[in-house]
Amino acid sequence: MPEHAAPLLRPPRHRVDPRARHWWTAQALLTLSGPMLLVALVMAVLSLLFFPGALPWLGPLLLVVLVLPAVGYLVVMPRWRYAVHAWELGERAVYAAGGWFWQKRRIAPLTRVQTVDTVRGPLQRRYGLATVTVTTASTAGDIKIAGLSDADAEELSRRIGEAAQDVSGDAT
């Protein structure tokens, strides 16, 4: 190890709920993969009905441009995101890692915590999940811990609130 190398930051200790993979898969189906597969299907059917001569070149084009990226995103993104997302609450700070292609780790001191919100969207409620958002006085923005079970989200919100009260500071 070089003499002036920066210390490595270990990943947070707690993973999100395993049901988050299903939630992210459903999100992918509704937002990107589903529409791409639907467009590929419609274009293939229209071509078959009205331009059957186009299928020999349109079929492979649809496969490469729409079907394979849609299936790849649907299969890879939830697993990759689950491997990255994690969180930890220490005595003095909240630590979270998120993203999948662009990954981000943030540590926020509890003295900087202003609010703690728990959000459950319709799709998250279907899977019994929630997102905890910790708002701080930092210009870097909030810390979002997505994919927690309802019980873990409530417990984490309560613990962050209590820990923030126990740590002296003005959150500005």
Secondary structure by P-SEA (a helix, b strand, c coil): ccccccccccccccccccaaaaaaaaaaaaccaaaaaaaaaaaaaaaacccccccaaaaaaaaaccaaaaaaaaccaaaaaaacccccccccbbbbbbbccbbbbbbbbcccccbbbbbbcaaaaaacbbbbbbbccccccccccccccaaaaaaaaaaaaaaaaacccccc
